[in-house]
Amino acid sequence: MNDAPNATRPSFDIAAVQSVRKTVLLALGALATSALLFGASLWPDSGDASLHEIIETIGRALIVLAILGRTWCSLYIGGRKKAEVVDLGPYSICRNPLYVFSFIGAAGAGAQFGSVTAALAAAVITVLVFAIVVRKEERFLTERFGEAYLAYKARVPRFIPNPALWRNTTTLEIRPQLVVRTFVDACVFLASIPLAEGIEMAQDAGLLPVLWMLP
């Protein structure tokens, strides 16, 4: 990890950017859920071996991976993002591994509706939102850490991990409260499971009309 004791104060507040990002994602999530209230999977849920159930199961595995992955990343980045250039562990192979696991979690959440289309749409929307946020974060980090960050940016890919770049450390200072917070935040993806099941039950009971089918 590279410290930047002489870093200058950035010209804008990265916390405000993160706040806007969360608000936009919540708004888009609410909009997507509203649309899915009246949509159903093209493949009916006819048992454990049905394509519908297989998609849901894969989605749940993705959600678990996202929760564990984001928690793992927080061991390295928790409380350090504004203080130094973190370039070890998952951050040695990808500049934004937390966000990559968010993409995976979003796909898993969309898959709970038994639809590949919903899974892909959720992932793509999340990628687009984070792509905007990342550009602003990169500006913040460049202003704060200068050449140290630019060298890291040139060496490590933004989203697609490069395992050949892996670097780690024998010791790591962990901030438990931040790790727990990240874990709890990541668990929001689990909410998609009862949400999707509730919508399906309401549709089966005739409480919600099905206006379109999603493959």
Salt bridges, closest charged atoms under 4 A:
GLU53 OE2 - ARG60 NH1 3.95
GLU56 OE2 - HIS52 NE2 2.90
GLU56 OE1 - ARG60 NH2 3.81
ASP87 OD2 - ARG155 NH2 3.75
ASP87 OD2 - ARG167 NH1 3.53
GLU137 OE2 - LYS81 NZ 3.05
GLU138 OE2 - ARG95 NH2 2.60
GLU138 OE1 - LYS153 NZ 3.72
GLU138 OE1 - ARG158 NH2 2.98
GLU143 OE2 - ARG139 NE 3.34
GLU197 OE2 - ARG60 NH2 3.44
GLU200 OE2 - HIS52 NE2 3.02
